């Protein structure tokens, strides 16, 4: 840690790569989250040391929020029912499309994620043309034919928006069998949606609207979900993640969040010192290590 940590009012916690990789929790993450949950800060009569409340912030576009919640529960991270703990880029996509008046987007998303977005928009008029393209991490849809179809939609006049869940360059997957990389340190890395977003921007001459992390609007929406008496009174809001750019860049820097990088998931040695990257405020070996340093 380069500077002393200020008091933390609330935590924004990344999921994939930080709490879990695929369907496997990162070391100690289940117990660490249990410690955070053990005594809510506002619990009346509690003698425990107050700890910051938290929200989960995920850029996932491979599955619906319901499916993700069920998978988290199976790993030991069951969501509380008394508050909206889980915030995903799919919800941000639906909100952006509604604000744009979009009725029938072409979705390059996995089926469950696509259904969540379309359900939020309601039924489209019969015979309506595609009026937007939505792109996320969807290995089954990001084919040559799929990208070409999206390209043709983006050439219409007036130009439909290209909305992306995020533009991470690469992701880490738990399934080595799905990767054609040689066996070694990088054999679980795979392309993220970022290169495909860039390809459509270049070909169609458009600029994508990115709505998930690390946009300022996404972080502001999550922060706004905390009740007036929920956050601790003093200090900063922290964001914890394994990607120094997608989790800790952009809006996290603009809003002055306390940025915590963990060396799990897609973290690569030296990420915190990469040219053009704003160094994080803290670096820990894992989410569990950060919680241990926070709660003692």
MARDREN-274430 format. One record per residue (C-alpha): residue in three letters; x negated, y, z. Coordinates in steps of 0.5 Angstrom, whole numbers, plus 500, padded with zeros to 3 digits. Layout:
ALAXYZ ...
//
This chain:
UNK500500500 UNK497507498 UNK501511502 UNK505510509 UNK512507507 UNK517512509 UNK524510513 UNK528507508 UNK535508507 UNK538503502 UNK535497498 UNK536496491 UNK534489489 UNK532486483 UNK534478482 UNK531474476 UNK524474478 UNK524477485 UNK529473488 UNK529467484 UNK526464477 UNK532460473 UNK535456479 UNK530456483 UNK529461489 UNK522465490 UNK518463496 UNK522465502 UNK527469499 UNK533465502 UNK531466509 UNK528473507 UNK535475505 UNK538472511 UNK534476515 UNK537482512 UNK544480512 UNK543478520 UNK545484523 UNK549489518 UNK546496520 UNK553499522 UNK555493526 UNK559496532 UNK555494539 UNK549491535 UNK542491539 UNK538489533 UNK534494530 UNK538497524 UNK535495517 UNK537498510 UNK543496507 UNK542493500 UNK545492493 UNK543487487 UNK541490481 UNK541485475 UNK540486467 UNK542479466 UNK546479459 UNK546471459 UNK552470463 UNK558473466 UNK558476473 UNK562471476 UNK558465473 UNK552469476 UNK555470483 UNK556462483 UNK549461481 UNK546465486 UNK551462491 UNK548455489 UNK541457490 UNK543460497 UNK544467496 UNK552467496 UNK555474495 UNK559477501 UNK566478500 UNK567485503 UNK563489499 UNK561489491 UNK554487492 UNK552485485 UNK551490479 UNK550488472 UNK548491466 UNK554488463 UNK559492467 UNK555498465 UNK556496458 UNK563496458 UNK564503462 UNK559506456 UNK564503451 UNK570505454 UNK567512455 UNK566512447 UNK573509445 UNK570503442 UNK575498441 UNK572492437 UNK564491438 UNK560486435 UNK557483441 UNK550479440 UNK551476447 UNK552469450 UNK559467450 UNK561468457 UNK557475457 UNK561477451 UNK568475454 UNK567479460 UNK565485456 UNK571484451 UNK576483457 UNK574489460 UNK576493453 UNK582490452 UNK585487446 UNK583490439 UNK588492434 UNK589487429 UNK584488423 UNK580493426 UNK573494423 UNK567493428 UNK565500431 UNK559498435 UNK554493436 UNK552490443 UNK545487444 UNK543483450 UNK538477452 UNK542472448 UNK537466445 UNK543463441 UNK545470438 UNK539473436 UNK538469429 UNK536472422 UNK544472421 UNK546475427 UNK541481427 UNK543482419 UNK550482421 UNK549487426 UNK545491422 UNK550492417 UNK555494422 UNK550500424 UNK550502417 UNK557504417 UNK559512417 UNK560515422 UNK555511425 UNK557506430 UNK553506437 UNK548501438 UNK548499446 UNK543495449 UNK543492456 UNK536493457 UNK530493453 UNK525489457 UNK519486452 UNK519479455 UNK522475460 UNK520469464 UNK524463464 UNK524457468 UNK524452462 UNK517450459 UNK521445454 UNK524451451 UNK518455450 UNK513453444 UNK507456447 UNK501452449 UNK501450456 UNK498455461 UNK499461465 UNK504464460 UNK508458458 UNK514460461 UNK514467458 UNK519469452 UNK521475448 UNK526479451 UNK531484448 UNK527489447 UNK523487440 UNK530486437 UNK533493439 UNK527496436 UNK528492430 UNK535494429 UNK533501431 UNK528501426 UNK532498420 UNK538502421 UNK535509423 UNK539509430 UNK537510437 UNK540505442 UNK543507448 UNK540503454 UNK545502460 UNK542498465 UNK535498469 UNK531503469 UNK536508466 UNK538514471 UNK545513470 UNK545505472 UNK541507479 UNK546513480 UNK552508479 UNK549503484 UNK547508489 UNK554511489 UNK557505491 UNK554505498 UNK559508503 UNK558515507 UNK556511513 UNK553505510 UNK546508508 UNK541509514 UNK541517515 UNK534518513 UNK528516508 UNK528514501 UNK532509497 UNK527503495 UNK528499489 UNK524492489 UNK523488482 UNK518484479 UNK517489472 UNK513495473 UNK517498467 UNK524495467 UNK525495474 UNK521501477 UNK520506471 UNK525511468 UNK530513472 UNK527510479 UNK521515478 UNK526521476 UNK530519482 UNK524519487 UNK526512489 UNK521508493 UNK518503488 UNK516496490 UNK513491486 UNK513484487 UNK508479484 UNK513474482 UNK517472476 UNK514476470 UNK509480474 UNK502479470 UNK495481474 UNK494488473 UNK501490471 UNK501496476 UNK495499473 UNK497499466 UNK496505462 UNK502509461 UNK505506468 UNK507510474 UNK503506479 UNK508503484 UNK509505492 UNK507498494 UNK505491492 UNK507485495 UNK506478494 UNK513476494 UNK520479496 UNK519475502 UNK513478504 UNK516485503 UNK522483508 UNK517481513 UNK513488512 UNK519491513 UNK523488519 UNK516485522 
//
